[in-house]
Amino acid sequence: QAQVMESGGGFVQAGGSLRLSCTNTRGARSIVGVGWYRQGPWNDRELVARISSDGTTTYADSVKGRFTISRDKETVYLQMNSLKSQDTNVYYCNIDVKPSIEAPVMHYWGQGTQVTVSS
């Protein structure tokens, strides 16, 4: 249904910017939302930002005002500005697909892309 490809990670100094990209290379339909996550303190994946199929966006409090999630056709972007050392992490893209009304939501994850912010 979906294959997730991420790009855009790298090394940047504090205060700098990076843009992450997430593409569904299989062009799956019935996407209900796309989100960016990163590893939390308890080794879980915590939401950074998400955009729903209707364009509604959600952000973690720690990134509000600095990060912007957007969508252009098959690609979702995460523009990260005013980066802090605390933003250093592996960022994972998640695509949620719901093939039919009866079907459950299926979650597809990318491999992750490393973001390193030096202080």
C-alpha positions as CSV (number, residue, x, y, z in Angstrom):
1,Q,0.0,0.0,0.0
2,A,2.8,2.4,0.8
3,Q,6.6,2.6,0.8
4,V,8.1,5.4,2.8
5,M,11.3,7.2,1.7
6,E,12.8,9.9,3.8
7,S,15.5,12.4,3.0
8,G,16.9,15.7,4.2
9,G,18.6,14.9,7.5
10,G,22.1,16.1,8.3
11,F,24.3,18.2,10.5
12,V,23.6,21.8,11.3
13,Q,24.6,24.4,13.9
14,A,22.1,25.6,16.5
15,G,19.8,28.2,15.0
16,G,20.0,26.7,11.6
17,S,17.4,25.1,9.4
18,L,16.8,21.8,7.7
19,R,14.0,20.4,5.6
20,L,13.0,16.8,5.7
21,S,11.0,15.1,3.0
22,C,8.8,12.1,3.1
23,T,7.6,10.4,-0.1
24,N,5.3,7.5,-0.6
25,T,7.0,5.8,-3.5
26,R,4.1,3.5,-4.3
27,G,1.6,6.3,-4.6
28,A,-0.9,4.6,-2.3
29,R,-4.3,6.1,-2.1
30,S,-6.5,6.4,1.0
31,I,-3.8,8.1,3.0
32,V,-5.4,9.5,6.1
33,G,-2.4,11.2,7.6
34,V,1.4,11.6,7.5
35,G,3.5,12.3,10.5
36,W,7.1,12.9,11.6
37,Y,8.2,11.3,14.8
38,R,11.4,11.1,16.8
39,Q,12.8,8.9,19.6
40,G,11.5,9.9,23.0
41,P,13.3,9.7,26.3
42,W,11.7,6.3,27.1
43,N,12.7,4.9,23.7
44,D,9.2,5.3,22.3
45,R,8.5,7.4,19.2
46,E,7.0,10.7,20.0
47,L,5.0,12.8,17.5
48,V,6.8,15.9,16.2
49,A,4.2,17.0,13.6
50,R,1.4,15.5,11.6
51,I,-0.8,16.5,8.7
52,S,-4.1,14.9,8.1
53,S,-5.7,14.3,4.7
54,D,-7.9,17.3,5.2
55,G,-4.8,19.5,5.9
56,T,-5.2,19.7,9.6
57,T,-1.8,20.0,11.3
58,T,-0.7,19.0,14.8
59,Y,2.6,19.9,16.5
60,A,4.4,18.9,19.6
61,D,4.7,21.8,22.0
62,S,8.4,21.7,21.8
63,V,8.5,22.5,18.1
64,K,5.5,24.9,17.8
65,G,6.6,28.1,16.1
66,R,9.8,26.5,14.8
67,F,8.7,23.6,12.6
68,T,6.2,23.5,9.8
69,I,4.7,20.5,8.2
70,S,3.3,20.8,4.7
71,R,2.3,18.6,1.7
72,D,2.8,18.8,-2.0
73,K,1.3,16.0,-4.0
74,E,3.0,12.8,-2.9
75,T,5.6,14.4,-0.6
76,V,5.3,15.7,2.9
77,Y,7.9,18.2,4.1
78,L,9.0,19.1,7.6
79,Q,10.7,22.5,7.6
80,M,12.7,22.9,10.8
81,N,13.9,26.3,11.7
82,S,15.7,27.7,14.8
83,L,17.1,24.3,15.5
84,K,18.3,23.4,19.0
85,S,20.7,20.8,20.2
86,Q,17.7,19.1,21.9
87,D,16.3,18.5,18.4
88,T,19.1,16.1,17.7
89,N,17.5,12.8,17.0
90,V,16.5,10.3,14.3
91,Y,13.4,11.4,12.6
92,Y,10.9,8.9,11.2
93,C,8.1,9.4,8.8
94,N,4.9,7.5,9.3
95,I,2.1,7.2,6.7
96,D,-1.3,6.1,7.8
97,V,-3.4,4.3,5.1
98,K,-7.0,3.2,5.4
99,P,-7.8,1.2,2.3
100,S,-11.6,1.1,2.9
101,I,-14.2,2.1,5.5
102,E,-14.2,-1.4,7.0
103,A,-10.4,-1.8,7.0
104,P,-8.3,-0.7,10.0
105,V,-5.7,2.0,9.6
106,M,-2.3,0.6,8.5
107,H,0.9,2.3,9.6
108,Y,4.0,2.4,7.4
109,W,7.3,3.6,8.7
110,G,10.4,4.9,7.0
111,Q,14.0,3.9,8.0
112,G,14.6,7.2,9.7
113,T,16.9,10.1,8.9
114,Q,19.5,11.5,11.4
115,V,19.3,15.2,12.4
116,T,22.3,16.5,14.4
117,V,22.3,20.0,15.8
118,S,25.6,21.3,17.3
119,S,25.4,23.8,20.1
